Amino acid sequence: MSKKSLAGIAKEMAGIDIAILSTHTENGEIANRPMSNNGDVAYDGTSYYFTYEKTRTVF
């Protein structure tokens, strides 16, 4: 199996604009949220996701 560097992965991800964040709900179902990768900016391999402090997505 080949290993890719963070820079290589970032280069491949630069063309992807939409991503899906998937989590499990309290009763085990899968919940999906579309998120933008913001392809208009230079991507260095760091992704930030924002949410409210009191949501299930924050542990």
Protein Blocks (a to p, Z undefined) as FASTA:
>chain_A
ZZddfklmmmmmmmpmbdcdddddfkopacdddddehlmbccehiacddddfkbmkbZZ
